[in-house]
Amino acid sequence: MTGFTPENQAVPSPAPATKHVPELGPPVKPKRNKYAFACAILASMTSILLGYDIGVMSGAMIYIKRDLKISDLQIGILAGSLNIYSLIGSCAAGKTSDWIGRRYTIVLAGAIFFAGALLMGFAPNYAFLMFGRFVAGIGVGYALMIAPVYTAEVSPASSRGFLTSFPEVFINAGIMLGYVSNLAFSKFPLKLGWRFMLGIGAVPSVLLALGVLAMPESPRWLVMQGRLGEAKKVLDRTSDSPAEAALRLEDIKEAAGIPADCHDDVVQVSRKNSHGEGVWRELLIRPKPAVRRVMIAAIGIHFFQQASGIDAVVLFSPRIFKTAGLKTDHQQLLATVAVGIVKTSFILVATFLLDRIGRRPLLLTSVGGMVLSLATLATSLTVIGQTEKKVMWAVVLSIATVMTYVATFSIGAGPITWVYTSEIFPLRLRSQGSSMGVVVNRVTSGVISMGFLPMSKAMTTGGAFYLFGGIATVAWVFFYTFLPETQGRTLEDMDELFGNFRWRDSKSKPKNTSSNPEVEIGSNKQ
């Protein structure tokens, strides 16, 4: 139906609004869609950029401080500023991805980070290093927003949690690579070692640019542009069955304001829908109750993910281990590599549990474990700080609880934050809504990263972790009372879920709409 205009949306169709989707048969667990799996991997590779930068900076800052002779305050600003700079990329990514598409936004993220990594690698002084950090931060901001959005939009509902957790998997893989890079280049001459650590980060962005050529565009973005024929081809390849592909296409068309009886390959879509016009008004100024609740949920989960101190642990692991009693650089970096191994291992476990256990139980279990780990770590570091003799049990307990903290974080709070926020926003608001979540995430991370060293001096390192433990406790209460289970729901179903949610409802198993043989496409989901 060419020539479709916004006015058509207000006129009800005279034909019945019920569309019968072919019978799906008895419930059978679908096999993993290999094409969607490959697309998710390629898109999520952008997250390696952030992970590598966080991981490598934890060790590189030891040698940067010695070489450039800078203060702890400058080191804190260097470490945490990337998160603030990434706000530019995160804010721009929503609009950019609506204009040029999700796929080319991923290419743009890789290109910007490539330039930033080279600038940092060749930095002759602190000011030049900060400029390189600024450029890399913009690339990281783009990558953080677009990877989970693209993956959620291309994934079938049966494995969306599994596939959408991939960005967090690759963040952890990047952190691990950064830790290994620190250890590998730590024996180089002082002036070369840290520059190699930072400059080698350009390599993943080159691989990303090559890999993206094999990716299709997001089917939801294609529908928003009126390119229904192309969207149908992508959905046929990324869905578990032809029936699911047809259902997903009808749901996306409804969310984009395209009539269900429109089957042309190319249609005209209003500028408001195709380029995100009026989205900020709908998100922030005059949101519907369900949208307001979605915004609070997204902002809350991103805030608490970072306010519980994960980036302080990941960035300053060598310092924490030094406080715990490990004296040499090699011991500290080796223990930090162990943190990376534990973190990456548990995030892999989480990817297989998300679509089996559900988001909510895994998140609550994860944050509960973080609270216990933080309280124990704070206590052991306080004992070490208050005695002049080496208390071996406290040293061992400190190292062990750092490991349990990153393990419990990685099995729930780490991946679920990105999975959850990528799937709860309505189609028209998804890019900008996800950008808002990333902004909160990066601001909180930047404040924690830049404030950790001064905070540790003011209230001791143990005191800082007591504070993080208190914040994690508040986070558990917020998640328990405010976040509904989204497992098994279609992306177009979230408005109804958040509009009617009460926390007691999550005690019952969510209804899986994908198993219905007959679906009423014309119902008012939005």
N, C-alpha and C positions, 0 to 999 in steps of 0.2 A: 504494500500500500504506500506508494510514493506520495509526496506532498503532505505528509502528516504534520499537523501543527498542534500547539498547546491547547487550542480550543477543543480539539477532538477529545481531550481527556475528560472534559466535564460532561460529555454527552453519553449517556448509557447506551450500550449496544442493544438493539431490539432482539438479537438472537440470544438464546440462553447462555449464561456466562460459565456454564459448567463444561469443562473439557475432560474427556475420559482418556486417561493415560493407559497404555496397554498393560494387561495383567502381569504383575511381576512374579507370580508363582509363589511357592512356599519359601519362607525365609531361609536363604542360604548365605553364609558368610562370603562376601565377594573377595576375589583375589586382589592383591595389590595391583593397581594400574601402573604398569612399568613406564608408560609415557609421562603420566603425571608425576611419577617418582623422579624421572630424569629432569623434568622441568623444575621441580622443587629444588633439586640439588643445585642446578645451574644458577637459579635465582638466589638461593641462600648463600652461595659463595661470596656474595657481596659482604656478608656479615663477617667473613674472615678479616676484612680490612679493620674493623673496629677491634676485634679480638686480638689481632696481632699487635696493634698499636698499644692496647692496654697491657698486654703481657710483656712486650719488649721494653716498654718504658719502666716497668718495675725494676729491671736490672740495669738498663741503660742509665738511669738517673744516678746510680752509684758512681759511674765513671764520668758522666757529664759534670757532676758536682766537683769532682777532683780536677778535671781538665780545664773547665771554664771558671773554676773557683767562685761558685755562686752560693747563695745562702739557702737555708731550708725553705724560706718563704718563696724564693724564686723557683725552687724545685717543686713546691706545692702548686704554684701557678702554672708551671710547665706541664705538670701531670694532669691537673684538673681543667686547664683551659680548653683542651680539645672538646670537652663536653659542652662548654659554652659556645664555642665556635660552631659546633655541629647544629646548633639551633637554626643557623641561617639555612643550612641544607635541608633540615627537617621542615622548616616553615615553607620553603620554596618547593619541596618535593611534591606536596599534594597538588598544587596548581600545575606544576611541570608535568606530572604523570597524567593529569587529565587532558593536557594539551598535546603532548607528544607520545603518550602511551607509556605503559608500565615498563616495557622491554627497553626502550631507548633511554628511559630514566636510569635504568640499571647500568647501561653503558656510560652515561654521563657521570654517575657516581664513581665508577672505576677510573675514568679518565682524570677526574679531579684528584682522587686519592693518589694516583700515580705521580702526578706533578708534586703533590705535597710530600710524598715519601722521598723523592729525589732531592727536593729542597732541604729537607731535614738531614739527609745523608751527606750533603755537601756544605752544611752550615759551618761558617768559620767562627761564628760568635753566637751569644745568647739571643740577640735581637733577630738575627737571620733564622735561628732555630725556631723562635716563636712565630715568625712569618710562615715557615714551612708547616708548623703545627696548625696555623690558621687555615691554610689551604686544605690540608688533610682533614681537618675537622668538618669542613663543608661537605667533602666527599663522604665522610662517615655519616653525617646527618641524612644525606640522600639515601645511602645504603640502608640505614636503620629503618627508615619509613617504608621503602618500596619493597624490600624482600618479603616481609610477612604479608603485605597486602597482595602482591602478585601470587604468592604461593596459596593463600586462602582462596583467591578467585579462580585458580586453575584446578584446585583439588576437589575430588568427589567427596560427598559428606561422610562416607564410610571411613575414609582415612585422612580427613582434614586435620584432625589433631596431630596425627603422626607426621604428616607432611609439613604442616605449619610450624612444627617445633624445630624444623631444620635450621632456620636462621640462628636459633640459640645454640644448636649443635655446632654450627660453623663459627659462631663467636668463641665457643670454648675451644674448638680446634685451632682457631687463630691465637688465642691466649697460650695454648700449649706450644704452638710454633714459636711464639715470642719468647717463652721461657727457655726453650731449647736453643734458640738463637743467642740469648744472653749467655748461656753456658758455653756454647760453641765459640763465640767471639771474645769471651772474657780473658783469654790468654793473649789476645792481640795487643800490640802497643796501645797505650792509653788514648792517643789521638785518633787511632784508626778503629779501635774496637767498637765504640758506641756508634760511630758513623756507619759502619757496616751493619750493625744491629738495626738501625733505623732505615737505611737506604734499601736494604734487601726486601723491605715491605712493598716495594713497587712491583715485585714479581707476581703476586696473586692478582693484582688489578689487570695485568696483561692477559693472564689466563682467563679471567672473567670476560674481557672484551671479546676474546675468541669464542668462548663457550656460548655467549648470548646469541650468536648467529644461528644456533640450532634451536632456539626457543621460539614458541609461538607467542603471539600477543595474548593478553588476558581476554577471555571471552566476554567478561562483563564490560571491559572498556570498549571492545568492538561493538557491543550492543548499544552502548551509550553514544557511539558515533554513527549508529544506524546501519552498521555493516553486519547484518544478520546472517548472511550466507557464510562469511568467514567465521563468525562466532559459532555457528552450527558445526562446522568442520572441526574446530578446536574442541568443542564439547563432546563430539562423537569420539574423539581420541582420548580425552581425559576423564570420561565417565566410565562407570562400571558396567553399564548396559545401555543399549539404544533407548530404552524406556526412561532411564535416569537422565540421559542427555536431553530428551524431549522435555522432561519435567523441569530440568534446570533452565533450559532456554525459555520456557513459558514463565517461570518465576522471575527471571532477569528482565524479560520484556515487560512484565507487569510493574516491576520496581522502577524501570526506566520510563514508564508511562506510554508504552507502545501497546496498542490493542492486541488481544490474544489471537484474533483472526487475521492478523497481518503476517504473511509468509513470504514477502518479497526479499530478495537478497540484499537490497539496499533501500533504506527509507530515510526520510528527513526527520531528524529529531531536534526538538527545540534547543536553542543555544543554552538555555538554563540547565537542561539535563546533560547535554553533551560536553559542556566546558565548565560545569560546576558553578554557574552563576547563582548568586543568592544563598550559597551554602553556609557562609559564616553567619548570616542572619538566622538561618534555620538551626544552626548549632548553638549559638551563643546569645542571640538577642531575643528571639521568639521560639524557643524549642518546645516541641510537644512534650508532655510528661514522660513518655517512654524515651525520647531522645535525651531529655535532661538526665534521666536515670542512667542511660548508657554513658553519657559524658562523665558523670560522677564516678561510675564504675571504672571507666578507662583511666581517668586521672588518678583515682585512688590506687589502683593496682600498680600503675607505673611509679607513683610516688613511693609507696611502701616497698617496692622491689629494691629501690636504690637507697632509701632512708635507713634500711636495716643494715647497711654497711658493707655490702658485697664488694664494691669497688675499692673501699679502703683496704680490705683484705687482699684483693687481687693485685692492686697497685703497690701496696706497701708490705707485701709478704716478707721480703728480705729484712725490712726494719722490725717487723713483728717477731721474726725468728731471732734476730739479734737481741731484742729485748728478752726473749725467752731463754737466751743463753748460747746460741750458735754464734761463734766469734768471727770465723773467716768468711770471705766472700764466697768461696767455693761451697762451703757448708750451707750458707744461706740460699745460694742459687740452686743447689741440689735439692734442698727441701722445697723450694718454690716449684721446681719441676714436678716433684711428687704431688703438690697441690694441683698442678695442671692435669696430671694423669687421673687423679681422683675426680676432678671436676668434669673432665671429658667423659670418663667412664660412666658416671651417673647420669649425665645428660643423655647418653645413648640408651640407658635403661628407661629413662622417662619417655622417650619417643615411642616405645612399645607399650607403655602403660596408659598413655593419654586417651586412646580410643577404646580401651578395655575397662579401665577403672572410672574414667571421667575426669573433668577438670577440677571440680569442686573438692572431692575427697582427697585427690593428690595434692592440691594446693594447701588445704588445711593441715594435712600430715606433714608436708614440707615445712611450713612456717612453724608448726609446733616443734619440730626437730631443730630448727634454727634458733628458737628461743632458748631451748635447753643448752645447745652448743655455745651460744653467745654468753649465757650466764656462767657456764663452766670455764670458758676461756677467760672471761673477765676476772673470775675468782683466782685462777691459777696465775695470771699475770700480776695481779695485785699481791699475791703471796711472794712471787719472785722479786717484785719491786720493793718489798718491805723488809727483806733480809739480805745481808751481805754475803752469806754463804750460798752455794749453789744447791737448791732444793730439787733433787733429781726428779721426784714424782711430779712436781709442778711443771718442770721443763717438758717432760714426756706428755703430760696432760695438755699443756698448751699446744704442742705440735699436733697431738691427736685431735683436739677439738677444732683446730683450724681445718683439718681434713674433714671432720664430720659436718662442720658448718657449710663448707663448699659442696659437700655431697648432698646434704638435705636441701640446700638452695637449688642445686642443679636438677634434682629430681622433681621439683614442683614450681617454686616461685620463679625460677629462671625462664624455662620455656613457656609456662602457662601465661605469663604476662603478655608475651607476643602473640601466642595462639588466641587468647581470649579477646584482645583488643582488635585483632584483624578480622574477627568473625561477628562482632556484636553490632557494628555500625550498619545502618541501611546503605544500600548501594550508592545513592547520590552523595552521601556524607562520608563515605568510607575513607577516601584519600585524606581529606582535611581533618577528619576525626582522628585518624591514626597519627597524623602529624602532630595534633595537640598532645596525644599521649606521649609521643617521642620527645616533644619539647619538655614536658614535665619530667620525664625520665632523665634527660640529659642535664637539665638545670639542677635537679636533686643530686645527680651523680657528680656534677661539677662542684657543688657546694661541699659535699662530703669529701671529695678528693682534695680540694684546696684547703679544707678546714681540718683535716684529720691530724696533721702534724702539730698545728697550734693547739688543737683540742687535747691532744695527747700530753703536751707540755703543761697545759692548764689544769687538767683533771686526771692525769696519768693515762697510760694506754689501757689499763684495766678499767678505769672509769669510763673511757670512751666506749668500750664494749658493753659495759652495763647500760649505757644510754641506748646503744643499738638494740640490745635485748629488750628494753622497755618499748621501743618503737615497734619491734617485731611482734610484741604481745598485743599492742593496739591494732596492728595489721591483721592478726588472726581474728580478732573480734569483728573488724570491718568486713573481712572476707566471709565470715560465717553468717553475718546478718544481711549482707547486701548483694552478694553475687549469686545468681542462679546458675544451675547446671546447663551447659549448652551442648553437651554431647548428643549427637544424633539429630540435631536441629539443622534445617537448611539456613543458609545465610539470610534468605529473604524472610525468615520466620522470626527473627530476633525482636522485631518491633512488638509483636504480640507477647512474646515471652517476657520482655522487660516491662511492658505496660501492665501486666497482670501478676507479676511475681510477688510472693510473700516468702520470707525466709523459711517458713515451715514447709513450703511446697517442695523444697529440695530434698526432703526426706524420702519422697516417693520417686520412683524411677521415671525419667523424662520420656515422653511419648515420642517414638521414632516415626516421624512423618514420612520418611522415605519408603516405608514398607506398605503404605496404603495403595491398594490397587486402583482406587478411584480418587482423584484429587480435584478439588474444586478450585480451578485456577482463578476464577473471577472473584473470589472472596477478598474482603478488604484486609489484607495483611499489614499494609502500611498504615 
